[in-house]
Amino acid sequence: MATASNAGMPLALATLQTIRLHVDDNVVIARRQLISGTRLAEEGVTVSGMIPTGHKLAVRDIAIGEPVRRYGQIIGFASQAIRTGQHVHVHNLAMGSFDRDAAAVACLDAKPIVPAEQPARFMGIVRADGRVATRNYIGILTSVNCSATVARAIADQFRRDVRPQALADYPNIDGVVALTHGAGCAVDADGEGLRVLRRTLAGYALHPNFAAVLVIGLGCETNQIAGWIEAQGLQPSASLQTFTIQESGGTALAVQRGVAAVHGLLLDANRVERQPVAASHLMVGLQCGGSDSYSGMTANPALGAAMDRLVRHGGTAILSETPEIYGAEHLLTRRAQSRAVAGKLLDRIRWWERYCERMGADMNNNPSAGNKAGGLTTILEKSLGAVAKGGSSNLVDVVEYAQAVPPGGLVFMDTPGYDPVSATGQVAGGANLICFTTGRGSAYGCAPAPSMKLATNTALWQRQSADMDINCGGIVDGKVSVDAMGEQIFQQILRVASGEKTKSELHGYGQNEFVPWQLGAIT
């Protein structure tokens, strides 16, 4: 019986009609659409009914209430009796609950990290204070939704696509971007929501990929700029300037003031040169969106293999999206470097359970419609694939949303599963590059951090290659192993960190995807 695992897949896979991920699984995955009566020689099973590409079919009878296993793990329970060869999906597979006993198994799989013999390097931008950047932007942030229009109007004066001469004399500047949001007022001045917003804005204001930042307010909002600066311990300077619309005399004068301020920053911002730096300066945020059944077999484990390499070279990988590791958290706690770290992750899981209960929501409202169309059925199944992005390195710490991420190793940041919100927190925490896997073709960018897009299947790559940076579909096609694809991804990360533009950057994505997490009541 041919098998495949997250550690690698045999090249003989190309001759099979299905993929088996673990010897204990009672379902396999269709590599192509299967019609009723098709004989699966590799499993000794005859297909009963139509099975879409990437979907599951039973390889033995499964009784009602019996666990359904993929990756050797429980992904749900049969909601009705399932016969051998039948389609297994939302019509006959339900979430259910079971004891994953995560706390009891914490730290069993933690192991020493073996550093790379020869540290990798990339061409980075070294700031005056020693921080290393992968891009060189001027940023315009807003304290409140009311100043968003002014911020965008300022940035629009420097858009290369519509004003190609605006930055013609400044080739070392990647752009001037306005990152706006819909919050900042009508919130509790002492509440969690404002604290999280302020922490997020501070993370961006201090991000090494910004040569300088303007922060623009209205003037009467709850999120007063002076209060934000004091709360976050910031220091206004030539590279961190602030003003409000009201003190500037209104919208038109505020735009003029902002444009003049940017012009005053361009010369110094352009005075940068890339130089060789260690890969240990890389902090990579891991995202998956528009996932399909192949995500957990190709792009996610390949990205995990790349992150294992990054960690061995001293870099940092940030795994996030707490609702999308729900049901797979035990795989992380098993390799937490201490029980304290494992406990921090379990505390965040419990917080989400209480949060969803309070909001009348269900953790299993994820997967999305697109995920289900791609073959994913429950959050347990999606999580087992999503957690593979983190590779096999030890979990060294757990931080809250937008908190500064400690360098070195695999770190988990508590975020929602919604990609723009999650990645915004990662960049605020210090991520200077994002890797985003997708099986359905998500559109995404994340200024000021470049965002690499990894396709999970070759069909997507052929359909949307202008949006994707790497095709991981060769894994399921039987042309390349997970580990070899991980090496390709790692080398591409070094090239992108050195200045090579991603497809998302070429298309101009990145400003509208700044979405801080809104917590608390809006009054």
C-alpha positions in Angstrom: 0.0 0.0 0.0 1.5 3.3 -1.1 1.6 6.0 1.6 2.4 9.7 1.8 3.2 11.8 4.8 4.1 15.4 5.6 7.8 14.4 5.7 7.8 13.6 2.0 5.9 11.9 -0.8 7.2 9.1 -3.1 7.5 10.0 -6.8 5.4 6.9 -7.6 2.5 8.9 -6.4 2.0 10.2 -9.9 0.6 6.8 -11.0 -2.0 6.7 -8.2 -5.6 7.9 -8.3 -5.7 8.7 -4.6 -3.4 9.8 -1.8 -3.2 8.0 1.5 -1.6 10.3 4.2 -1.3 7.8 7.0 -1.5 4.0 7.4 -4.3 4.4 10.0 -6.5 6.6 7.9 -10.0 5.3 6.9 -10.2 7.9 4.1 -8.0 8.8 1.1 -7.9 11.8 -1.1 -8.9 11.8 -4.8 -6.1 13.1 -7.1 -8.6 13.7 -9.8 -12.4 13.5 -10.2 -13.5 9.9 -9.8 -16.7 8.5 -11.1 -18.8 5.6 -9.7 -17.4 2.2 -10.6 -13.8 3.3 -10.8 -11.5 0.6 -9.3 -8.7 1.9 -7.1 -6.1 -0.7 -7.4 -3.9 0.9 -4.7 -6.6 0.5 -2.1 -8.6 -2.4 -3.4 -11.7 -0.2 -3.4 -14.4 0.6 -5.9 -15.7 4.1 -6.0 -19.4 4.6 -5.2 -20.8 7.9 -6.6 -18.8 10.8 -7.9 -15.8 12.1 -5.9 -14.5 15.6 -6.8 -10.8 16.3 -7.1 -9.2 16.8 -3.6 -12.2 15.3 -1.7 -12.2 12.3 0.6 -13.6 8.8 0.1 -13.9 6.0 2.6 -11.7 3.0 2.2 -13.7 0.9 4.6 -17.1 0.9 6.1 -17.4 3.6 8.9 -20.2 3.2 11.4 -22.3 6.2 12.6 -20.4 8.0 15.4 -17.1 6.4 14.5 -14.1 8.7 14.1 -12.9 9.6 10.6 -9.1 9.8 10.4 -6.8 11.8 8.0 -3.1 12.4 8.7 -3.6 9.6 11.3 -5.6 12.1 13.3 -9.4 12.5 14.0 -11.0 15.1 11.7 -14.6 14.4 12.9 -17.2 11.7 13.3 -19.5 9.9 10.9 -23.0 11.5 11.2 -24.4 8.6 9.3 -23.2 5.2 8.2 -20.6 5.5 5.4 -19.9 2.6 3.0 -16.6 1.8 1.4 -16.0 3.9 -1.7 -18.4 6.6 -0.8 -17.8 10.4 -0.7 -17.0 11.7 2.8 -17.9 15.3 3.3 -20.3 17.7 5.0 -23.3 15.4 4.4 -21.9 12.5 6.5 -19.1 14.0 8.6 -19.6 16.1 11.7 -17.3 17.9 14.0 -17.9 16.2 17.3 -15.7 16.5 20.4 -13.0 14.4 22.0 -10.2 14.7 24.5 -7.0 15.6 22.8 -5.2 15.6 26.1 -2.9 18.3 25.0 -1.6 19.3 28.4 -0.6 15.8 29.3 1.6 15.3 26.2 3.3 18.7 26.3 7.0 18.8 25.5 7.3 15.1 24.6 8.6 15.8 21.1 10.8 18.9 21.9 14.3 18.4 20.6 17.5 20.4 20.3 17.8 22.6 17.2 20.9 21.8 15.2 22.3 25.1 13.7 23.1 25.2 10.0 26.8 24.6 9.3 27.1 27.6 7.0 24.6 30.4 7.9 22.6 31.7 4.9 22.7 35.4 4.0 20.6 37.8 2.0 20.9 41.4 0.9 19.2 43.5 3.5 18.9 47.1 4.5 20.6 47.9 7.8 19.0 50.8 9.7 21.1 53.2 11.9 20.0 51.4 15.0 21.0 47.9 13.7 17.5 46.7 12.7 17.4 44.9 9.3 14.7 45.6 6.7 13.7 43.7 3.6 11.9 46.8 2.0 12.3 50.6 2.2 8.9 52.4 2.4 7.6 55.7 3.8 4.4 54.9 5.7 1.4 57.0 6.5 -0.6 55.7 9.4 -3.9 57.0 10.8 -5.1 57.3 14.4 -8.7 57.1 13.4 -10.9 56.3 10.4 -11.7 60.0 10.1 -8.2 60.7 8.8 -8.1 57.9 6.3 -9.1 60.0 3.3 -6.3 62.5 3.9 -3.7 59.8 4.4 -4.7 58.1 1.1 -4.7 61.5 -0.7 -1.1 62.1 0.4 0.1 58.6 -0.6 -1.7 59.0 -4.0 0.7 61.9 -4.9 3.6 59.4 -4.9 2.0 56.4 -6.7 4.4 55.1 -9.4 1.5 53.6 -11.4 -0.3 56.9 -12.0 2.5 59.4 -11.2 5.7 57.6 -12.5 7.8 60.8 -12.1 7.0 61.2 -8.4 9.7 58.9 -7.2 11.8 58.8 -10.3 14.8 60.4 -8.5 14.4 57.9 -5.5 15.0 54.4 -6.9 15.9 53.0 -3.5 12.4 53.8 -2.1 9.8 51.0 -2.6 6.9 53.4 -2.3 4.8 55.7 -0.1 1.9 53.7 1.4 -1.2 54.8 3.4 -2.3 52.1 5.9 -5.7 53.1 7.1 -8.4 51.5 9.3 -12.0 51.8 10.5 -11.4 52.3 14.2 -9.9 54.7 16.7 -13.1 56.3 18.2 -16.4 55.4 19.9 -14.4 52.8 22.1 -13.6 52.6 25.7 -10.5 54.8 26.3 -9.2 52.2 28.8 -10.5 49.1 27.1 -8.8 46.2 25.4 -9.9 47.3 21.9 -8.0 50.6 22.0 -4.9 48.9 23.6 -4.7 46.4 20.8 -5.1 49.1 18.1 -2.4 51.3 19.7 -0.1 48.3 20.0 -0.7 47.5 16.3 0.0 51.0 15.2 3.1 51.2 17.3 4.4 48.0 15.7 4.0 49.5 12.3 5.5 52.8 13.3 8.6 51.1 14.5 8.8 48.5 11.7 12.3 48.4 10.1 10.7 48.3 6.6 9.6 51.9 7.1 12.4 54.5 6.6 10.0 57.0 8.1 6.3 57.3 9.2 3.7 60.1 9.3 0.8 59.6 11.7 -2.3 61.6 10.9 -5.3 62.1 13.2 -8.5 64.2 13.1 -7.9 65.8 16.4 -10.9 65.0 18.6 -10.9 61.1 18.4 -10.6 58.8 21.4 -7.3 57.5 20.1 -5.4 60.8 20.7 -2.0 60.8 19.1 -0.3 62.2 22.2 -2.0 59.5 24.3 -0.9 56.8 21.8 2.7 58.0 21.9 2.8 58.1 25.7 1.2 54.7 26.1 3.6 53.0 23.6 6.7 54.8 24.8 7.4 56.3 21.4 9.5 59.4 20.6 8.5 61.8 17.9 11.4 62.5 15.6 12.3 63.3 12.0 11.4 59.8 11.1 8.2 59.7 13.2 6.1 62.8 12.5 2.5 63.5 13.6 -0.2 66.0 13.0 -4.0 66.3 12.9 -6.5 67.6 10.3 -8.1 70.1 12.7 -4.8 71.7 13.8 -3.7 71.9 10.1 -6.8 73.9 9.1 -8.8 71.2 7.4 -8.6 68.5 4.8 -6.9 70.4 1.9 -4.3 72.0 4.1 -3.6 68.7 5.9 -3.0 67.0 2.5 -0.6 69.8 1.5 1.2 69.5 4.8 1.5 65.7 4.4 2.8 65.9 0.8 5.4 68.5 1.9 6.4 66.3 4.8 6.9 63.3 2.5 9.0 65.4 0.1 11.2 66.3 3.0 11.8 62.6 3.9 12.5 61.3 0.4 16.2 62.2 0.2 17.2 60.6 3.4 15.0 57.6 2.8 16.7 57.0 -0.5 20.2 56.9 1.1 20.2 53.2 1.7 22.3 50.4 0.2 21.6 46.7 0.5 24.4 44.7 2.1 24.9 41.0 3.0 23.3 40.1 6.3 22.6 36.9 8.1 19.3 35.0 7.5 18.8 35.2 11.3 17.4 38.7 10.7 14.4 37.2 8.9 11.1 37.0 10.7 8.5 35.3 8.5 4.8 35.4 9.1 3.0 32.2 8.0 -0.5 32.5 6.4 -2.9 30.2 4.6 -6.1 31.4 2.9 -8.5 30.0 0.3 -7.2 26.6 1.5 -8.2 23.3 -0.2 -7.6 19.7 0.5 -4.2 19.9 -1.0 -3.0 22.6 1.4 -2.1 20.2 4.1 -0.4 17.9 1.6 1.7 20.2 -0.5 2.2 24.0 0.2 1.8 23.9 4.0 4.2 21.1 4.8 6.7 22.4 2.2 6.5 25.8 3.9 7.1 24.0 7.2 10.2 22.4 5.7 11.4 25.9 4.7 10.7 27.2 8.2 12.7 24.4 9.7 15.6 25.6 7.5 15.0 29.2 8.6 15.1 28.3 12.3 18.3 26.3 11.8 19.8 29.5 10.3 18.7 31.5 13.4 15.6 33.1 11.9 12.1 33.4 13.2 8.8 31.8 12.0 5.5 33.1 13.2 2.6 30.7 13.2 -0.8 32.3 13.9 -4.6 32.0 13.2 -5.6 30.4 16.5 -9.1 29.2 15.3 -7.3 27.5 12.4 -5.0 25.4 14.7 -8.0 24.4 16.8 -8.0 20.6 17.1 -4.3 20.4 16.2 -2.9 22.3 19.2 -1.7 19.1 20.7 0.8 18.8 17.8 2.3 22.1 18.9 2.2 21.5 22.7 4.0 18.2 22.2 7.0 20.2 20.9 6.8 23.2 23.1 10.2 23.9 24.7 8.6 24.1 28.1 5.3 23.3 29.8 4.9 27.1 30.5 5.0 27.7 26.7 2.5 24.9 26.1 0.2 26.3 28.8 0.3 29.8 27.2 -1.0 28.2 23.9 -3.7 26.2 25.7 -4.8 29.4 27.5 -5.4 31.1 24.2 -7.4 28.1 22.9 -9.6 28.3 26.0 -10.0 32.1 25.5 -11.3 31.5 21.9 -13.7 28.9 23.2 -15.1 31.4 25.7 -15.1 34.2 23.1 -17.1 32.1 20.6 -19.6 31.0 23.2 -20.0 34.6 24.3 -20.6 35.7 20.7 -22.9 32.9 19.9 -20.4 31.6 17.4 -19.1 28.1 16.6 -15.4 27.3 16.2 -16.4 25.0 13.3 -17.9 28.0 11.4 -14.5 27.8 9.7 -13.8 26.2 7.1 -15.3 28.7 4.6 -17.5 27.8 1.6 -14.4 27.9 -0.6 -12.5 25.6 1.8 -15.4 23.1 1.7 -15.6 23.3 -2.1 -11.9 22.4 -2.1 -12.5 19.3 0.0 -12.1 20.4 3.6 -15.0 19.5 5.9 -14.3 20.4 9.5 -12.0 22.8 11.4 -10.2 19.8 12.8 -9.3 18.7 9.3 -8.3 22.2 8.2 -6.2 22.8 11.4 -4.2 19.6 10.9 -3.1 20.9 7.5 -2.7 24.5 8.6 -0.4 23.6 11.5 2.0 22.0 9.1 3.2 25.5 8.0 5.2 25.6 11.3 7.4 22.7 10.4 8.8 20.5 13.1 10.9 23.0 15.2 10.3 23.5 18.9 7.6 26.0 19.9 9.7 28.6 21.8 7.1 31.2 22.8 3.4 32.3 22.5 2.6 36.0 22.2 -0.7 37.9 22.0 -1.9 39.9 19.0 0.6 42.5 17.6 3.0 42.0 20.5 6.7 42.1 19.6 7.9 38.7 18.6 11.1 37.5 20.3 13.7 36.6 17.6 14.8 33.0 16.9 12.7 29.9 16.5 9.1 29.1 16.0 6.7 31.5 17.8 2.9 31.4 17.9 1.0 34.7 17.8 -2.7 34.6 18.9 -4.7 36.0 16.0 -8.1 35.5 14.3 -8.1 33.2 11.3 -9.1 36.0 8.9 -5.9 36.5 6.9 -5.7 40.3 6.7 -6.3 40.7 10.4 -3.9 37.9 11.3 -1.0 39.1 9.0 -1.5 42.7 10.3 -0.8 41.4 13.8 2.3 39.5 12.5 3.8 42.5 10.8 3.1 44.6 13.9 5.0 42.0 15.8 8.0 42.4 13.5 7.5 40.1 10.5 9.5 41.4 7.6 8.2 38.9 5.1 4.9 36.9 4.7 4.5 33.5 3.1 0.9 32.8 2.1 -0.3 29.4 0.9 -3.5 29.1 -1.1 -5.4 26.4 -2.9 -8.3 28.5 -4.2 -6.3 31.6 -5.3 -6.5 34.2 -2.6 -5.6 37.8 -3.5 -3.3 39.3 -0.9 -0.4 41.6 -0.1 0.9 43.1 3.1 2.9 46.4 2.9 5.4 47.1 4.1 6.3 43.4 4.3 6.5 41.5 0.9 4.1 38.6 0.6 5.0 35.4 -1.2 2.1 33.4 -2.6 2.4 29.6 -2.7 -0.1 27.6 -4.9 -1.1 24.2 -3.4 -1.9 22.6 -6.8 -0.8 22.8 -10.4 -4.3 23.6 -11.7 -4.3 26.8 -9.7 -0.8 27.6 -10.8 -1.8 27.2 -14.5 -5.0 29.3 -13.9 -3.4 32.1 -11.8 0.3 32.0 -12.3 0.4 35.8 -12.6 -0.7 35.9 -9.0 1.4 33.1 -7.6 5.2 33.0 -6.8 5.7 29.3 -6.3 3.8 26.2 -7.5 3.8 23.5 -4.8 1.6 21.3 -6.9 4.5 19.3 -8.1 4.4 17.4 -4.8 1.0 15.9 -5.4 1.9 15.5 -9.1 4.7 13.2 -7.9 7.5 15.4 -9.4 9.2 16.7 -6.3 9.4 15.9 -2.6 8.1 18.1 0.3 11.7 18.6 1.5 13.0 19.6 -1.9 10.1 22.0 -2.3 11.0 23.4 1.1 14.5 24.2 -0.1 13.0 26.0 -3.1 10.8 28.1 -0.9 13.7 28.9 1.4 15.9 30.1 -1.5 13.0 32.2 -2.8 12.5 33.8 0.6 16.2 34.8 0.5 15.7 36.3 -3.0 12.6 38.2 -2.0 14.2 39.5 1.2 17.0 40.7 -1.0 14.6 42.9 -3.0 13.1 40.6 -5.7 9.5 41.7 -6.1 6.7 39.3 -5.4 3.6 39.0 -7.7 1.5 40.7 -5.0 3.9 43.7 -5.0 3.8 43.9 -8.8 0.0 44.1 -8.7 0.0 46.8 -6.0 -1.5 44.8 -3.2 -0.7 45.7 0.4 -2.4 48.9 1.5 -6.0 47.8 1.7 -5.0 44.6 3.6 -4.0 46.5 6.7 -6.8 45.4 9.1 -6.2 45.7 12.8 -8.2 43.3 15.0 -11.2 45.2 16.5 -12.1 44.0 20.0 -14.6 45.4 22.4 -17.8 47.3 22.1 -18.3 50.1 19.6 -20.5 52.7 21.2 
